[in-house]
């Protein structure tokens, strides 16, 4: 399974970035091997609008099955749901810790967005 995690840095020891669409990076982690790919998110950081939708499109194109992040707004959440990508909000700690928490069932998938919009 491919797990997308918003990240402040560029490796598995980096802290989870609480913002989805405006995260510094998104790391796609293979849940079996923990091999990963870093996707820079520079184009979305300062976007006036649509950052979450664009980031959702990017991780969908990379084949992600799940997104681990701190906060996901309603437009991004709807886009992710349409792409059949599960969302686990309230992720924290390192990217590696968040992936392990999800795999251990300690970070459940959300039924709804947990913020009103971009911030």
N, C-alpha and C positions, 0 to 999 in steps of 0.2 A: 504494500500500500504506500502511496505517496502522501506525505503529510506536509502541508505548507504552514510555516510558522513565521509570524512577523518578528523581525529582529532589529535591534539597534546596531548590531555588528555583522561580521561576515563569517562567523564560525559557530559551532555548536555550543561553545561556552559563552556566547554573547547573550545578553539579556533580551527577553521578549520585549518587543516594542508594543506598547498597549494600543497603538493606533493601527488600524488595518490599512486603509487606503493611503495614508500618509506615513507609513512606516519607512524607516531608512532602507531596509532590505526585507526581502521575503526569502526564506530558506526552504527549499523543497528537500525533505528528508525521506529516504527509503526506510520504511519501518523494519525491514528485515536486516539490512546491512549497516544502517546509519550512515551510508554514503549520502552526500548532499550536494546541492547546486544552489549557489547564491544568485538571486535576482536583484539587481540594483533597482530602486524605486524612485530615482531622482526626478523623473518626469512628473510624478504624481504628488510629490511633497508639497509643492507650491501651487498646485492646480486650484483654480477658483472653484470648480465644482467637478463632480464626476470621478474623483480620485478612487473611491471605493469600487465603482462599477468597472473602471479600467483595471484596477488591481485584481478584481474577481475574474475578469476576462483573461488576464495574464496567467493566473494560476490554473485556470481551466485549460488553457492551451498547453500547459506543462503537465497535465494529467493528474493534478492533485485530487485526492478523494476527500480530504478533510482540511480545514483551516483551523489553526490554533492561534488565537489573538486575545488581546485584552478587551477591545470594544469594536463592535461591528454595527454600523448604522442600517437603517431600514432599506435603502436602495441597494447597497452592497449585499445585504442579507438575502433580499429577493433574487438578485442576480445569481448568487451562489446556490441558492435553493433550486433555481431553474436549471443550473448546470449540474445538479445532483452532487454538490459538494457540501458535506456536513460542516457545521460551524461550532466550535467549542470556544465560548467567550471566557473571560476572566483568567486566561493563561498568564502565568508569571514565572519569575526565576529565569534560569538559562533555557535556551532552546532545547538542549538535550533533556533537561528536567521536565519541561513541558511535554515533550514527546513521550517520555517514560510515564508521566502522570496520565496522559491520554491512553496509552497502551495498557496501563494498569487499571483502567476504569475509574480513575480519580478526577477526570476532567470530562464531564458528560457533554454530549451535543446539545445545543440550545434549540429551543422551539421558536424563539423570537430574537430580534435585535436587542442589544442592551444599551443603546444610546440613540439620541434623536437624530443625529447627523454628524457632519464633520466637525472636528475640533483640533 
